[in-house]
Amino acid sequence: MYTKVKERLGCESKTMLDESVYHERMDKIHQKLNESGADFALLTPAPNFQYLAGYQYQMHERLVALFIRRGAEPTIVVPSFEESDHKRKTWIKDFISWGEEEDPYSLIADSLGSSNKEVSVLLDDNLPLGVYWKLEKAFSRFNNVQSITPTINKLRISKSTSETSLMKKAGHIIDDAVMKAFSAARIGMTELEVKQIVENEIIRQGATPTFAAIQFGENSALPHAGPSTRELKRDDVVLMDCGCAVDGYNTDMTRVGVAGNPTEEVTRVYSIVLRAEESAIEKISMGMNCGTADGIARRIIEDEGYGDNFTHRLGHGIGLEVHEDPYLVRGSTELLGEGMCHSIEPGIYLEGKFGIRIEDLVCVHEAGPEILTFSPRALIIMDV
């Protein structure tokens, strides 16, 4: 049920869901406007803008915004010379275009009528501070300012079948890209060169590369280290944590290999992490709180004596952002509900030696978890 046209212009892309999905989302925003008494909501390009407008855009110095007035159709504010480009990316029909000599903030204020002396507004948390100041100046002052972000986050946290279908497509592509990189890596290649293999395959399959953390040897013990010029050596542990997006929806997967023969220590640590991950995938269920979910994997690692080496949360939500609600972290009482998609990624990091992390994505359903990543989880023995 998706429109088949794809827009691939740099970092801009269109989220190709059925238009009815966006109307349903917009109805929720109008409901919030009515409940809050706000005159309008304004969002600048960011994930929440994309969630409602249906496309991703990187704003520079010229204002681009989604303007939603109470009781009116949504409007996109754009520079006039970019209007035609935006129109072909979104389901929204109404535009306020502004010329280089015009003040877009004054145009927004004028569209509400000069009689509005005290204006209440809902703003997204990602709105730049400079935009806020200019908007407030155009209205002289705001009577009340509230955040629209919690309302949208509640909608975004549960994914529809259409959304998970896009994430599964991205999951198949990242599987192919990572497995190709493990097969193509050779002694003497740098982390950056292997990253390029991953990204080239993602692009070849029509998706958008988002990140590729390629870590050799001792670098694999640094959970968020970026790829470097460190060269692959024989018997290195190789950790690849990579992601891509299809029509705006993300995937995220981590696999580990050895460029030669794994040591007894590597084999033992890997088996512990794998058992922790697979136990969490099996036992995490709808209605469980996120702190309890984290504890399933953490207890296994702690019981094996590596508790201090599992240094981060078990997982994070994923969708239009790589990291979003829900977060599977100690102490969280948030309950996992139908359609929530998140990573499960336990790890053990032995600084100066190596690190092991295995990561997959699941979507929570009453009938059990739906797996959104597909590569085998066994330790990869690389033919280098």
Backbone hydrogen bonds in HBPLUS format (Angstrom, degrees):
<---DONOR---> <-ACCEPTOR-->    atom                        ^
c    i                          cat <-CA-CA->   ^        H-A-AA   ^      H-
h    n   atom  resd res      DA  || num        DHA   H-A  angle D-A-AA Bond
n    s   type  num  typ     dist DA aas  dist angle  dist       angle   num
A0012-GLU N   A0009-LEU O   2.97 MM   3  5.33 158.8  2.01 135.5 135.2     1
A0056-GLN N   A0013-SER O   2.59 MM  43  5.12 165.6  1.60 162.1 167.6     2
A0015-THR N   A0054-GLY O   2.67 MM  39  5.00 157.6  1.72 131.6 139.2     3
A0017-LEU N   A0015-THR O   3.04 MM   2  5.99 132.0  2.27 107.7  93.9     4
A0021-VAL N   A0018-ASP O   2.95 MM   3  5.67 146.4  2.06 120.0 128.3     5
A0022-TYR N   A0019-GLU O   3.01 MM   3  5.40 122.8  2.35 105.9 119.0     6
A0023-HIS N   A0019-GLU O   3.21 MM   4  6.63 152.3  2.29 150.0 158.1     7
A0024-GLU N   A0020-SER O   3.05 MM   4  6.29 154.8  2.11 147.3 153.3     8
A0025-ARG N   A0021-VAL O   3.07 MM   4  6.39 154.2  2.14 144.2 151.3     9
A0026-MET N   A0022-TYR O   2.90 MM   4  6.08 157.5  1.95 146.9 153.1    10
A0027-ASP N   A0023-HIS O   2.95 MM   4  6.15 144.9  2.07 142.7 151.8    11
A0028-LYS N   A0025-ARG O   3.11 MM   3  5.32 125.2  2.42  99.1 112.1    12
A0029-ILE N   A0025-ARG O   3.29 MM   4  6.73 144.5  2.43 140.6 150.2    13
A0029-ILE N   A0026-MET O   3.07 MM   3  5.00 119.8  2.45  92.7 107.9    14
A0030-HIS N   A0026-MET O   2.98 MM   4  6.32 159.5  2.02 154.6 159.4    15
A0031-GLN N   A0027-ASP O   2.94 MM   4  6.18 148.1  2.05 142.3 151.6    16
A0032-LYS N   A0028-LYS O   3.03 MM   4  6.31 150.9  2.12 140.5 147.5    17
A0033-LEU N   A0029-ILE O   2.90 MM   4  6.23 153.7  1.97 148.5 156.3    18
A0034-ASN N   A0030-HIS O   2.96 MM   4  6.19 161.1  1.99 149.2 153.3    19
A0035-GLU N   A0031-GLN O   2.94 MM   4  6.17 160.1  1.98 147.9 153.7    20
A0036-SER N   A0032-LYS O   2.91 MM   4  5.95 157.4  1.96 149.4 155.0    21
A0037-GLY N   A0033-LEU O   2.91 MM   4  5.79 131.9  2.14 140.5 152.3    22
A0039-ASP N   A0120-SER O   2.81 MM  81  5.42 154.0  1.87 129.1 135.0    23
A0070-ARG N   A0039-ASP O   3.08 MM  31  5.67 164.7  2.10 147.3 144.7    24
A0122-LEU N   A0040-PHE O   2.94 MM  82  6.33 154.2  2.01 146.1 153.7    25
A0041-ALA N   A0068-ILE O   2.83 MM  27  5.07 148.4  1.93 136.3 146.8    26
A0068-ILE N   A0041-ALA O   2.90 MM  27  5.07 174.8  1.90 154.7 156.3    27
A0042-LEU N   A0122-LEU O   2.96 MM  80  6.49 149.0  2.06 162.7 172.7    28
A0043-LEU N   A0066-LEU O   2.98 MM  23  5.09 153.6  2.05 140.5 148.8    29
A0066-LEU N   A0043-LEU O   2.70 MM  23  5.09 165.5  1.72 157.7 162.7    30
A0049-PHE N   A0046-ALA O   3.06 MM   3  5.25 121.3  2.42 107.1 121.8    31
A0050-GLN N   A0046-ALA O   3.01 MM   4  6.31 161.5  2.04 159.3 165.1    32
A0051-TYR N   A0047-PRO O   2.85 MM   4  6.07 149.8  1.94 145.5 154.2    33
A0052-LEU N   A0048-ASN O   3.24 MM   4  6.43 144.0  2.37 139.3 146.4    34
A0053-ALA N   A0049-PHE O   2.73 MM   4  5.76 168.5  1.74 162.4 166.6    35
A0054-GLY N   A0050-GLN O   2.82 MM   4  4.95 145.5  1.94 127.5 135.0    36
A0065-ALA N   A0077-VAL O   3.04 MM  12  5.05 150.4  2.13 134.0 141.4    37
A0077-VAL N   A0065-ALA O   2.77 MM  12  5.05 165.2  1.80 153.2 158.2    38
A0067-PHE N   A0075-THR O   2.71 MM   8  5.07 173.8  1.72 166.2 166.5    39
A0075-THR N   A0067-PHE O   2.88 MM   8  5.07 157.5  1.93 147.5 154.5    40
A0072-ALA N   A0069-ARG O   3.18 MM   3  5.37 155.4  2.24 134.3 128.6    41
A0076-ILE N   A0094-ASP O   3.04 MM  18  6.53 155.4  2.10 143.1 147.0    42
A0096-ILE N   A0076-ILE O   2.94 MM  20  6.17 159.1  1.98 140.4 144.0    43
A0078-VAL N   A0096-ILE O   3.00 MM  18  6.39 155.2  2.06 148.4 155.3    44
A0098-TRP N   A0078-VAL O   3.02 MM  20  6.43 146.0  2.14 147.4 156.8    45
A0082-GLU N   A0079-PRO O   2.94 MM   3  5.47 157.8  1.99 117.9 125.3    46
A0080-SER N   A0098-TRP O   2.87 MM  18  5.05 163.2  1.90 132.4 131.2    47
A0083-GLU N   A0080-SER O   3.30 MM   3  5.19 161.1  2.34 101.7 107.3    48
A0085-ASP N   A0082-GLU O   3.10 MM   3  5.48 123.0  2.44 107.5 121.6    49
A0086-HIS N   A0082-GLU O   3.16 MM   4  6.48 159.6  2.20 158.8 164.7    50
A0087-LYS N   A0083-GLU O   2.94 MM   4  6.16 157.4  2.00 155.8 162.7    51
A0089-LYS N   A0086-HIS O   2.99 MM   3  5.27 158.7  2.04 110.8 117.7    52
A0102-GLU N   A0099-GLY O   2.92 MM   3  5.23 164.3  1.94 115.8 120.9    53
A0106-SER N   A0103-ASP O   3.17 MM   3  5.48 126.1  2.48 104.7 117.2    54
A0107-LEU N   A0103-ASP O   3.23 MM   4  6.60 150.0  2.33 146.5 155.2    55
A0108-ILE N   A0104-PRO O   3.02 MM   4  6.31 147.9  2.12 142.9 150.7    56
A0109-ALA N   A0105-TYR O   3.06 MM   4  6.35 162.0  2.09 145.4 149.9    57
A0110-ASP N   A0106-SER O   2.81 MM   4  5.98 159.1  1.85 149.0 155.1    58
A0111-SER N   A0107-LEU O   3.04 MM   4  6.15 144.6  2.17 139.2 147.6    59
A0112-LEU N   A0109-ALA O   3.16 MM   3  5.53 149.9  2.26 106.7 115.3    60
A0113-GLY N   A0110-ASP O   2.98 MM   3  5.13 150.7  2.07 104.5 113.8    61
A0116-ASN N   A0113-GLY O   3.33 MM   3  6.13 173.4  2.33 121.4 123.1    62
A0117-LYS N   A0115-SER O   2.97 MM   2  5.84 108.9  2.49 116.6 100.2    63
A0143-ASN N   A0119-VAL O   2.70 MM  24  5.25 152.2  1.77 135.6 143.5    64
A0121-VAL N   A0144-ASN O   2.91 MM  23  6.35 157.2  1.97 156.0 161.5    65
A0146-GLN N   A0121-VAL O   3.00 MM  25  6.42 159.9  2.04 158.1 164.6    66
A0123-LEU N   A0146-GLN O   2.88 MM  23  6.33 159.7  1.92 159.5 162.8    67
A0148-ILE N   A0123-LEU O   2.96 MM  25  5.49 158.1  2.01 125.2 130.8    68
A0127-LEU N   A0124-ASP O   3.07 MM   3  5.54 166.7  2.08 119.1 121.6    69
A0131-VAL N   A0128-PRO O   3.09 MM   3  5.33 123.8  2.42 101.6 115.1    70
A0132-TYR N   A0128-PRO O   3.15 MM   4  6.56 156.1  2.21 149.7 156.5    71
A0133-TRP N   A0129-LEU O   3.01 MM   4  6.35 163.8  2.04 156.7 159.6    72
A0134-LYS N   A0130-GLY O   3.16 MM   4  6.35 163.9  2.19 146.4 150.3    73
A0135-LEU N   A0131-VAL O   2.89 MM   4  6.01 156.5  1.95 151.2 158.3    74
A0136-GLU N   A0132-TYR O   2.85 MM   4  6.02 166.9  1.87 158.2 161.5    75
A0137-LYS N   A0133-TRP O   2.99 MM   4  6.16 155.1  2.05 144.1 151.1    76
A0138-ALA N   A0134-LYS O   3.09 MM   4  6.29 150.0  2.18 140.6 147.8    77
A0139-PHE N   A0135-LEU O   3.31 MM   4  6.65 138.5  2.49 143.0 153.1    78
A0139-PHE N   A0136-GLU O   3.19 MM   3  5.29 132.7  2.42  97.7 109.9    79
A0140-SER N   A0137-LYS O   3.08 MM   3  4.81 161.4  2.11 102.6 107.5    80
A0152-ILE N   A0148-ILE O   3.24 MM   4  6.59 158.0  2.29 152.8 159.2    81
A0153-ASN N   A0149-THR O   2.82 MM   4  5.97 165.6  1.84 163.1 167.8    82
A0154-LYS N   A0150-PRO O   3.10 MM   4  6.22 150.3  2.20 142.6 148.7    83
A0155-LEU N   A0152-ILE O   2.97 MM   3  5.11 124.8  2.28  99.0 113.7    84
A0156-ARG N   A0152-ILE O   2.84 MM   4  6.13 159.5  1.88 156.4 162.9    85
A0157-ILE N   A0153-ASN O   3.04 MM   4  5.99 144.0  2.17 147.3 153.5    86
A0159-LYS N   A0339-GLY O   2.75 MM 180  4.82 174.5  1.75 125.7 123.8    87
A0164-THR N   A0160-SER O   2.97 MM   4  6.31 167.5  1.99 158.0 160.8    88
A0165-SER N   A0161-THR O   2.94 MM   4  6.00 142.8  2.08 141.6 151.5    89
A0166-LEU N   A0162-SER O   3.38 MM   4  6.65 149.5  2.48 139.1 145.1    90
A0167-MET N   A0163-GLU O   3.10 MM   4  6.47 154.9  2.17 146.8 154.2    91
A0168-LYS N   A0164-THR O   2.82 MM   4  5.99 150.0  1.91 145.9 153.6    92
A0169-LYS N   A0165-SER O   3.03 MM   4  6.23 151.1  2.11 140.2 148.0    93
A0170-ALA N   A0166-LEU O   2.98 MM   4  6.28 158.6  2.03 146.6 152.3    94
A0171-GLY N   A0167-MET O   2.81 MM   4  6.03 142.2  1.95 136.6 148.3    95
A0172-HIS N   A0168-LYS O   2.95 MM   4  6.29 149.3  2.04 149.2 155.0    96
A0173-ILE N   A0169-LYS O   3.16 MM   4  6.47 156.1  2.22 146.1 152.6    97
A0174-ILE N   A0170-ALA O   2.91 MM   4  6.19 161.1  1.95 154.3 158.8    98
A0175-ASP N   A0171-GLY O   3.04 MM   4  6.14 151.7  2.12 140.6 148.6    99
A0176-ASP N   A0172-HIS O   3.08 MM   4  6.34 162.4  2.12 146.7 150.4   100
A0177-ALA N   A0173-ILE O   2.96 MM   4  6.20 160.1  2.00 150.6 156.3   101
A0178-VAL N   A0174-ILE O   2.93 MM   4  5.99 168.6  1.95 151.3 154.1   102
A0179-MET N   A0175-ASP O   2.98 MM   4  6.06 167.6  2.00 152.9 157.0   103
A0180-LYS N   A0176-ASP O   2.94 MM   4  6.01 150.2  2.03 142.1 150.6   104
A0181-ALA N   A0177-ALA O   3.03 MM   4  6.27 151.4  2.12 142.0 149.5   105
A0182-PHE N   A0178-VAL O   2.97 MM   4  6.33 156.7  2.02 153.2 159.1   106
A0183-SER N   A0179-MET O   3.06 MM   4  6.27 152.5  2.13 142.7 150.0   107
A0184-ALA N   A0180-LYS O   2.88 MM   4  6.04 146.2  1.99 146.2 155.9   108
A0185-ALA N   A0181-ALA O   2.97 MM   4  5.85 138.1  2.15 147.9 155.0   109
A0189-MET N   A0186-ARG O   3.01 MM   3  5.72 166.0  2.03 141.8 144.5   110
A0188-GLY N   A0232-LEU O   2.94 MM  44  5.07 159.3  1.98 132.5 139.2   111
A0232-LEU N   A0189-MET O   2.73 MM  43  5.54 149.8  1.82 155.0 163.8   112
A0193-GLU N   A0190-THR O   3.10 MM   3  5.14 120.0  2.48  94.7 109.3   113
A0194-VAL N   A0190-THR O   3.12 MM   4  6.50 156.0  2.18 152.1 158.0   114
A0191-GLU N   A0230-ARG O   3.11 MM  39  6.00 135.6  2.31 148.7 159.2   115
A0195-LYS N   A0191-GLU O   2.93 MM   4  6.17 152.9  2.00 147.0 155.3   116
A0192-LEU N   A0228-SER O   3.13 MM  36  5.62 140.4  2.29 159.7 155.1   117
A0196-GLN N   A0192-LEU O   3.11 MM   4  6.36 147.5  2.22 140.6 148.0   118
A0197-ILE N   A0193-GLU O   3.33 MM   4  6.72 141.9  2.49 137.6 146.6   119
A0197-ILE N   A0194-VAL O   3.06 MM   3  5.10 123.7  2.38  96.7 111.0   120
A0198-VAL N   A0194-VAL O   3.21 MM   4  6.63 157.8  2.26 152.3 156.8   121
A0199-GLU N   A0195-LYS O   3.01 MM   4  6.32 168.2  2.02 157.2 159.7   122
A0200-ASN N   A0196-GLN O   2.88 MM   4  5.94 159.9  1.92 147.7 153.3   123
A0201-GLU N   A0197-ILE O   3.19 MM   4  6.35 157.7  2.24 146.5 151.4   124
A0202-ILE N   A0198-VAL O   3.10 MM   4  6.39 156.8  2.16 150.6 157.4   125
A0203-ILE N   A0199-GLU O   3.00 MM   4  6.22 166.3  2.02 154.0 156.9   126
A0204-ARG N   A0200-ASN O   2.89 MM   4  6.06 154.7  1.96 143.2 151.0   127
A0205-GLN N   A0201-GLU O   3.10 MM   4  6.30 142.9  2.24 142.6 150.7   128
A0205-GLN N   A0202-ILE O   3.19 MM   3  5.32 128.2  2.48  96.6 109.3   129
A0207-ALA N   A0202-ILE O   3.13 MM   5  5.49 159.2  2.17 154.6 148.2   130
A0206-GLY N   A0203-ILE O   2.95 MM   3  5.07 162.2  1.98 109.0 113.6   131
A0208-THR N   A0245-ALA O   2.94 MM  37  5.11 167.6  1.96 150.8 154.9   132
A0245-ALA N   A0208-THR O   2.87 MM  37  5.11 147.6  1.98 138.8 149.5   133
A0210-THR N   A0243-GLY O   3.26 MM  33  5.56 166.9  2.28 129.9 125.9   134
A0243-GLY N   A0211-PHE O   3.00 MM  32  5.42 160.0  2.04 152.8 147.3   135
A0213-ALA N   A0241-ASP O   2.80 MM  28  5.03 167.3  1.82 156.0 151.5   136
A0241-ASP N   A0213-ALA O   2.95 MM  28  5.03 166.7  1.96 147.6 150.9   137
A0215-GLN N   A0239-LEU O   2.90 MM  24  5.16 164.7  1.92 157.2 161.0   138
A0239-LEU N   A0215-GLN O   2.88 MM  24  5.16 167.9  1.90 156.1 158.4   139
A0219-ASN N   A0216-PHE O   2.94 MM   3  5.42 141.2  2.10 148.5 141.8   140
A0217-GLY N   A0237-VAL O   2.72 MM  20  4.87 137.9  1.89 152.5 159.2   141
A0220-SER N   A0217-GLY O   3.02 MM   3  5.73 153.5  2.10 118.6 125.5   142
A0221-ALA N   A0218-GLU O   3.19 MM   3  5.68 162.4  2.22 111.5 116.9   143
A0222-LEU N   A0219-ASN O   3.04 MM   3  5.53 162.0  2.08 119.0 121.1   144
A0225-ALA N   A0222-LEU O   3.19 MM   3  5.46 170.0  2.20 125.6 123.2   145
A0236-ASP N   A0233-LYS O   3.13 MM   3  5.62 152.0  2.21 138.1 135.4   146
A0235-ASP N   A0259-ALA O   2.63 MM  24  4.70 174.6  1.63 133.0 131.1   147
A0259-ALA N   A0236-ASP O   2.87 MM  23  5.30 162.9  1.90 154.9 159.5   148
A0238-VAL N   A0257-GLY O   2.77 MM  19  5.05 166.4  1.79 144.8 144.3   149
A0257-GLY N   A0238-VAL O   2.83 MM  19  5.05 158.3  1.88 145.4 152.8   150
A0240-MET N   A0255-ARG O   2.95 MM  15  5.53 170.9  1.96 170.9 173.4   151
A0255-ARG N   A0240-MET O   3.01 MM  15  5.53 152.9  2.09 146.3 151.8   152
A0242-CYS N   A0253-MET O   2.94 MM  11  5.68 152.5  2.02 167.5 163.9   153
A0253-MET N   A0242-CYS O   3.04 MM  11  5.68 158.7  2.08 155.9 162.6   154
A0251-THR N   A0244-CYS O   2.96 MM   7  5.70 133.2  2.18 160.5 173.8   155
A0246-VAL N   A0249-TYR O   2.86 MM   3  5.29 153.4  1.93 148.6 149.6   156
A0249-TYR N   A0246-VAL O   3.00 MM   3  5.29 165.0  2.03 121.6 120.5   157
A0250-ASN N   A0319-GLY O   2.90 MM  69  5.47 166.7  1.92 147.5 150.6   158
A0254-THR N   A0359-GLU O   3.36 MM 105  4.65 166.1  2.38 114.2 116.8   159
A0359-GLU N   A0254-THR O   3.21 MM 105  4.65 174.2  2.21 127.1 126.5   160
A0380-ILE N   A0256-VAL O   3.13 MM 124  6.29 177.6  2.13 143.9 144.5   161
A0258-VAL N   A0380-ILE O   2.80 MM 122  6.30 144.0  1.93 167.1 178.9   162
A0382-MET N   A0258-VAL O   2.92 MM 124  5.81 165.8  1.94 155.5 158.4   163
A0267-THR N   A0263-THR O   3.01 MM   4  6.25 166.2  2.02 152.4 156.1   164
A0268-ARG N   A0264-GLU O   2.96 MM   4  6.15 156.8  2.02 145.9 152.1   165
A0269-VAL N   A0265-GLU O   2.92 MM   4  6.10 173.7  1.93 157.3 158.9   166
A0270-TYR N   A0266-VAL O   2.88 MM   4  5.95 161.2  1.91 150.1 156.2   167
A0271-SER N   A0267-THR O   3.07 MM   4  6.20 157.8  2.12 143.0 148.6   168
A0272-ILE N   A0268-ARG O   3.15 MM   4  6.46 148.5  2.25 148.0 156.0   169
A0273-VAL N   A0269-VAL O   3.06 MM   4  6.36 167.1  2.07 157.4 159.8   170
A0274-LEU N   A0270-TYR O   2.88 MM   4  6.05 164.8  1.90 157.2 161.8   171
A0275-ARG N   A0271-SER O   3.04 MM   4  6.09 156.6  2.09 138.0 144.3   172
A0276-ALA N   A0272-ILE O   2.94 MM   4  6.19 154.8  2.00 147.6 154.8   173
A0277-GLU N   A0273-VAL O   2.89 MM   4  6.14 158.7  1.93 151.9 157.4   174
A0278-GLU N   A0274-LEU O   2.91 MM   4  6.06 175.2  1.92 156.6 158.1   175
A0279-SER N   A0275-ARG O   2.97 MM   4  5.92 150.5  2.06 140.8 148.9   176
A0280-ALA N   A0276-ALA O   3.11 MM   4  6.25 154.7  2.17 140.6 147.0   177
A0281-ILE N   A0277-GLU O   2.95 MM   4  6.26 161.4  1.98 154.6 159.8   178
A0282-GLU N   A0278-GLU O   3.04 MM   4  6.13 154.0  2.10 139.6 146.4   179
A0283-LYS N   A0279-SER O   2.95 MM   4  6.07 152.7  2.03 147.7 154.7   180
A0284-ILE N   A0280-ALA O   2.91 MM   4  5.58 160.3  1.95 151.2 153.7   181
A0288-MET N   A0285-SER O   3.18 MM   3  5.77 162.4  2.21 134.1 136.7   182
A0287-GLY N   A0336-LEU O   2.69 MM  49  5.22 169.0  1.70 151.2 155.2   183
A0336-LEU N   A0288-MET O   2.87 MM  48  5.66 164.6  1.89 156.1 159.0   184
A0293-ALA N   A0289-ASN O   3.10 MM   4  6.44 156.9  2.15 152.2 159.3   185
A0290-CYS N   A0334-GLU O   2.78 MM  44  5.66 148.7  1.88 158.1 167.6   186
A0294-ASP N   A0290-CYS O   3.05 MM   4  6.28 158.0  2.10 145.8 150.6   187
A0291-GLY N   A0332-SER O   2.88 MM  41  4.56 142.3  2.03 141.3 135.7   188
A0295-GLY N   A0291-GLY O   3.13 MM   4  6.37 150.1  2.22 140.3 148.3   189
A0296-ILE N   A0293-ALA O   3.23 MM   3  5.48 141.2  2.39 102.8 112.6   190
A0298-ARG N   A0294-ASP O   3.15 MM   4  6.25 165.8  2.17 151.8 155.3   191
A0299-ARG N   A0295-GLY O   2.97 MM   4  5.75 164.1  2.00 143.3 145.4   192
A0301-ILE N   A0297-ALA O   3.27 MM   4  6.63 161.6  2.31 153.4 157.8   193
A0302-GLU N   A0298-ARG O   2.81 MM   4  6.04 159.2  1.85 155.2 161.9   194
A0303-ASP N   A0299-ARG O   2.82 MM   4  5.91 160.6  1.86 148.8 153.9   195
A0304-GLU N   A0301-ILE O   3.27 MM   3  5.27 136.4  2.48  94.5 106.1   196
A0306-TYR N   A0301-ILE O   3.05 MM   5  5.48 157.9  2.10 158.5 151.8   197
A0305-GLY N   A0302-GLU O   2.89 MM   3  5.11 160.9  1.92 111.4 116.5   198
A0309-ASN N   A0306-TYR O   2.84 MM   3  5.22 150.5  1.92 113.2 123.2   199
A0310-PHE N   A0307-GLY O   3.31 MM   3  5.54 169.7  2.32 109.0 111.7   200
A0349-TYR N   A0309-ASN O   3.00 MM  40  5.20 149.2  2.09 129.0 137.7   201
A0314-LEU N   A0328-LEU O   3.02 MM  14  5.53 129.6  2.29 161.3 174.0   202
A0345-GLU N   A0314-LEU O   2.82 MM  31  5.44 162.2  1.86 158.9 165.1   203
A0315-GLY N   A0328-LEU O   3.42 MM  13  4.90 159.5  2.47 127.9 129.3   204
A0328-LEU N   A0315-GLY O   2.89 MM  13  4.90 149.4  1.99 123.1 132.4   205
A0343-SER N   A0316-HIS O   2.81 MM  27  5.42 152.3  1.88 144.1 150.8   206
A0317-GLY N   A0324-GLU O   2.82 MM   7  4.73 121.5  2.17 175.8 162.7   207
A0317-GLY N   A0326-PRO O   2.55 MM   9  4.70 108.2  2.06 135.5 154.7   208
A0324-GLU N   A0317-GLY O   3.07 MM   7  4.73 146.3  2.19 115.5 117.8   209
A0318-ILE N   A0341-CYS O   3.15 MM  23  5.93 140.5  2.32 136.4 135.9   210
A0319-GLY N   A0321-GLU O   2.94 MM   2  5.14 153.8  2.01 146.6 151.9   211
A0332-SER N   A0329-VAL O   3.16 MM   3  5.83 165.2  2.19 140.7 142.2   212
A0340-MET N   A0337-GLY O   3.15 MM   3  5.82 157.8  2.21 143.5 141.5   213
A0339-GLY N   A0364-VAL O   2.77 MM  25  5.35 157.0  1.82 169.3 162.0   214
A0364-VAL N   A0340-MET O   2.85 MM  24  5.38 166.1  1.87 149.0 151.4   215
A0342-HIS N   A0362-VAL O   2.91 MM  20  5.68 156.6  1.97 161.8 169.2   216
A0362-VAL N   A0342-HIS O   2.91 MM  20  5.68 165.0  1.93 164.1 166.9   217
A0344-ILE N   A0360-ASP O   2.86 MM  16  5.57 145.2  1.98 161.8 168.1   218
A0360-ASP N   A0344-ILE O   3.20 MM  16  5.57 153.8  2.27 139.5 145.4   219
A0348-ILE N   A0356-ILE O   2.88 MM   8  5.39 152.0  1.96 151.3 160.5   220
A0356-ILE N   A0348-ILE O   2.85 MM   8  5.39 164.5  1.88 156.8 161.5   221
A0350-LEU N   A0354-PHE O   2.89 MM   4  5.46 162.3  1.92 158.6 161.1   222
A0353-LYS N   A0350-LEU O   2.89 MM   3  5.57 153.1  1.97 144.8 148.9   223
A0354-PHE N   A0350-LEU O   3.14 MM   4  5.46 135.5  2.35 139.2 149.6   224
A0372-LEU N   A0361-LEU O   2.85 MM  11  5.16 175.2  1.85 141.1 141.3   225
A0363-CYS N   A0370-GLU O   2.76 MM   7  4.95 144.2  1.88 136.9 149.1   226
A0370-GLU N   A0363-CYS O   2.83 MM   7  4.95 162.3  1.86 144.8 150.9   227
A0368-GLY N   A0365-HIS O   3.03 MM   3  5.12 152.6  2.10 103.5 112.2   228
